[in-house]
């Protein structure tokens, strides 16, 4: 049982690290699209790692089924929400940082 606890602790720590790095990415990245990408990718891997660590701590009963349903729900909704958010921003006309720089250079060259 000791090995199972060690693996569980490692998964939980790794999941916490990915969750924290995604939160830091929200503040450090320069534009909306890189922030959404940072949050969605790290959120997905953090869910897998944390739920995996929690699954190893259960005695494979109803709690295991609940954790699996929560993980399935999060794995379906989180990427979908991130995609919808980025697509709506794109549809609303929000340019990425690279596109904004290209537009600025074109305006400087023409003006």
N, C-alpha and C positions, 0 to 999 in steps of 0.2 A: 504494500500500500504506500510505502514511502516514495517509490519511483513515480507512482501516479500523482501524488501530491506535488512532487518536484516539477513534473511536466505541466501540471495544472497551473502552478505558480508562474512558471516561465511563460505560458500562454497568456495568462492574465497580465503579467508585466509587459509583454510585447504588445498586447492589445491596448493597454494604457499608453504606451509609448506612441503608437500610431495615432491614437485619438488626440494626444497632446500635440504631436507634430502637425496634425491637420488643423488644430486650433491655432497654432503658431503661424501656419501657412495663410490662414485667413487675414492675419494682420500684416504679414511680411510681403506677400505677393502684390505686384503693382496694379493689376487691373481685375475687373470682375470675372472674366473667364478663367484666369489662372486660379483665382480664389475658389471658384466653384469646383474646378477640377481637383484642387488640393483637398477640399472638404469631402468630395464624393469618393475619391479613391481611398483616402485614409479611413473614412467612415466605414466603407465596405470591408476592408481588411481588419479593422479594429473589431467590428461585429463578429467576424468569423473567429478571430483569436480569443476574444473575451467569452463568447458563447462556448467555444471549444473548451476553454479552461473551466467554465462553470459546469459543462456537461460531464467532465471528468470527476467533479466533486459530488454529483448526484449518485443515488443508488439505483439508477435506471428504473424509475417508476413513473408516476404521473408527472413529476417535476421535469423529467427528461423530455417527455412529450411537449410540455409547455414551453420549455426552452427551445426545442426544435421548431415549434410553431412561431415563436417570437423571432427566431433567426430567419426563418423562411419569409416572414412578413417584412422584416427589415431589409433582407436581400432583394426583395421585389420592389419595395416602395422607395428606398433611398436612391438607387440609380435612376429610377423613373422620375422622381421629383427633381433631381439634379438636371436631368436632360430637359425636362419641361421648363425649368427655370432658365437655363441657358438658351433654349430655343425661343422663349418668349422675350428675353432680352435682345436676342438677335433680330427677332421680328419687330421689336420696338425701335430698332435703329441704333442700338448701343454698339459702337465699334470697339474692336480690340485695340490694345495699345499699339501693335504693329501697324494696323490700318490707320490709326490716328496720326502716327508719325509720318506715314506715307502721304496722307492728306496734307499735313503741315509742310512737308518738303515740296509738294506740288504747288501749294499756295505761295511758298517763298520763291520758287522758280518762276512762277507766272507773274508775280507782283513785283 
